[in-house]
Amino acid sequence: MAPAFIARTGRILYLDAYDSFSNNIVAQVEQRTGARVVTIRIDDDRFIKDPMGFVDYLKNFDAVIAGPGPGTATESSDVGLMQELWKLEEADLLPVLGICLGFQSMTRAFGGKIERLVEPRHGIITEVLHKGRSVFQGVSQLMATQYHSLQVNIEHRIQTKRAVRYPAELWRPTEMCPHLEPLAWDFDSWRNGAVLMAAKHTEKPFWGVQFHPESICTNQEGDHIIQNWWLEAQVWVRERLLHPVAREEMPLQKLRRPTAMRRFSSLLGMQDLTDIEGSPNNYTQRKSSTFLRKFSIDPATIAHLIALGDSKSLPALPPDIVHCSTTGSGQLRVSDVCELLGTAQNEAIVLESCLQPNLLPLKVGTGRYSIIGLMIPGETLRLHYYVDSKKLELRDGNDQIYLETKVDDVWTCIKTIMHSLRPKQQPKGPTFAPFWGGLMGYVSYEAGLETIDVEPSPRTEEAPIPDICFAYITRSVVFDHKVKKIYVQSIRGPNDDTWVHDTLEKIYHAVGQKSQVSTPCPTPSPGNPFDEDYTLRKYLQSCRTICAPRSEYCQAVASCQDSIARGDSYELCLTSQNEVHTLQPSPRPSPMENNGLSWKLYKKLAKKNPAPFGAYLRIHNMHILSSSPERFMSWDRNGCSQCRPIKGTVRKDKKISAADAHAILNTSKERAENLMIVDLVRHQLHGVYGAGHVHVSQLMEVEEYETLYQLVSVVNAVPPGVQKAKTPEEWEEPQDYVSGTNTAASNASYGLDAFVQSLPAGSMTGAPKKRSCELLKDAENGRRRGIYAGVLGYLDVGGAGDFSVIIRTAVKVDKPGSEDATEETWHIGAGGAVTSQSTPEGEFEEMESKFRSTALAFQYSEDESSKQKGNLSPDPVGIHWRSLIRQVEFLQ
């Protein structure tokens, strides 16, 4: 029995090889062992050139985990400090568990060869055969997730001959690797043959597993294995404490603190973990930085200017009070209110959850709210940030630069601004509106790359667009589609309640007028704007689409698969930029008419391809029309967050039934794509919320949209001490605390921190994220993605936020001198996740189908026109309904 004096919290060092699942492993270990985990990178600057310093550092810990990561154990830079573990002298030994890359590093150090698999195993779940020994003691049927394209060859007979002479031989060390005892094998793939899944060193306290015990799809036996390893590690540590090994004599200049005493003091708990560089729960977060440049402006100063102005050109509009009034929405749509308030002709930001014909949300758990951010001409302030120059601009209501500064970490600045803008007085009574006012806009893909220290490709566009673009919205209208309520709100100073009242009156009368001429009908009614709008019709008739060349895209897919086969990535989300070219209307439209044309195109997109996270942005020199089905992340004012990653797509077709789509999306390839992103999202949230606070409430379920079927998962995270939502409905039916009245200050930053830590969207990168993004730069020929593949949404002054992934989106940028151009271009990015199971042709077809679903907004045909007139409809009720809609549109 172990002495009582060593019964204290264990300490484990985690070596992170830049993997995108590391935080899941840390969370699992902390939950299943009760130990405290400190994370450092495999290339930690303190130790990479000082191996003896690393050996000394190890004396602070009871055990080490060498984690997974991209690359190969044969490349020194891919495994870094892991190599030092296997060379430890007897007196410095401590228990080590290698996982995936860490396992391969361990086995290679003791004679194993690293080879490519014939069939890579990324996101594949298989049953693993084991004998129930060592870390597998008491483990029953193990269903384990694999993420590897390389394997360990120990020249076992089962690997070389595909047979053993007697059953026990399966578990014997080999002549080539006499110190490696096999513990588990995988026989799932005939082409791969037997793949070594786990091993232990026969003399040293080293264990390793090839699979990922932390994956959401590894069954509970993965937890059991971690617990077993920790028990065996503790037994070894206690034995070593009682029977220490003397260190060999060393030259005087190399002598360090005696091993036994250092370990002894650690075991007694005499040394606090805070004395060690790094900290508990030190997940793989980006290092925080400050404003280092001497000419930087304090972010608090920027926040002061936004809220209180300068008594000259910037207005004083302190957001101390949230003015809010409500009314029923009736049959009123978001577009009705936008046009009622003149949004269509001006700059505006509209986040719209498209609805079913009965005006209810498209899907349970999504699309409950729509938000109209009103940009007040000459007044609404903006924040622009450019990654290349690290320049942050505060722009006035006329879109002119008021001040600019350089920052080393733009998100530190934005967090400071949002904290400074929190209202002192909230709406009277609870309000479920998730947005009171704040920053609305987008974050580009390249701005996301900056958060993971990946340098973006050089700019090539003629008209540079901001990498982060936010408008400070002080007046807004929020639809709650579930309860059919409209919130009219203002944070524009203490005296703006008159505007709230007058706007509410306008909306109230509009609701009444609409109810007199329209009633809900189960028949969809897209309407026909072409009869009344000659300019729009001619504009659409001039459109021609240009899709990425098939051969070029297929070649890029093959390049991605080669990277995956080398072990550099599990999944690569390849994209292309497609285009729609149109002729400029004649006569040349005014700026307001140009805005109106973009608004009409957005309405057409929303009707053709309705989605729960649609958006219209007309800001600066950009026109953005989005029909995104994917939520990136949302969080409430208590810091509870939700992500809805989408991976796996089937285009709707007359030849494909719903059953066919479900069958396709439940294939190994599609589920593997989704699983990898779910594990990535869990990793990102664990990095902020910690162990035990991240939960998957929906795993790989098929959702149907207007033009596509998609495989969707939902991952939730809840701060410590906050009431946990246990079902998807609870996330969309908020309790009173969502109003912010009971929000603890300590929880306020969880959501925004998780948002920043999760950039760029994992569903647009692949995993491991950092290495994948670097590979994608080459695969996409150094082309910037820009707004596409970024995220779009809002940061609420009350502490909430919600962002969608910018996919199924058309973007037009007004270039200098464009008023003289005869043609303009809309960019529509599209792509898909490339895995080892992909086919180049299949990936091209998926990319093309996503492009076409968005390009529907730019199509015009006489057949469509005649159908909408009722010529092809046998349903007289449908015809009558459409005519009513046209009357309403005419009256408006």
Buried (B, 14 or more C-beta within 10 A) or exposed (E): EEEEEBEEEBBBBBBBBBBBBBBBBBBBBBBBBEBBBBBBBBBBEEBBEEEEBBBBBBBBBBBBBBBBBBBBBBEEEBBBBBBBBBEBEEBBBBBBBBBBBBBBBBBBBBBBBBEEBEBBBBBBBBEBBBBEEBBBBEBEEBBBBBBBBBBBBBEBBBBEEEEBEEEEBBBBBBEBBEBBBBBBBBBBBEEBBBBBBBBBBEEBBBBBBBBBBBBBBBBEBBBBBBBBBBEBBBEBBBEBBEEBEEBEEEEEEEEBEBBBEBBBBBBEBEBEBEEBEBEBBBBBBBEEEEBEEEEBBEBEBBBBBBBBBEEEEBBEBBBBBBBBBBBEBBBBBBBBBBBBBEBBBBBBBBBBBBBBEEBBBBBEBBBBBBBBBBBBEEBBBBBBBBBEEBBBBBBBBEBEEBBBBBBBBBBBBBBBBBBBBBBEEBBEEBBBBBBBBBBBBBBBBBBBBBBBEBEBBEBEEEEBBBBBBBBBBBBBBBBBBBEBBBBBBBBBBEEBBEBBEEBBEEBBEBBEBBEEEBEEBEEBBBBBBBEEBEBBBBBBBBBEBEBBEBEEBBEBBBBBBEBBBBBBBBBBBBBBBBBBBBBBBEEEBEEEEBBBBBBBBBBBBBBBBBBBBBBBBBBBBBBBBBBBBBBBBBBBBBBBBBBBBBBBBBBBEEEBEEEEBBBBBEEEBBBBBBBBBBBBBBBBBBBBBBBEBBBBBBBBEBBBBBBBBBBBBBBBBBBEEBEEBEEBEBBBBBBEBBBBBBBEEEBBBBBBBBBBBBBBBBBBBBBBBBBBBBBBBEBBEEBBBBBBBBBBBBBBBBBBBBBBBBBBBBBBBBBEEBEEEEEBBBBBBBBBBBBBBBBBEBBBBBBBBBBBBBBBBBBBEEEBBEBBBBEEBEEEEBBEBBEBBBEBBEEE
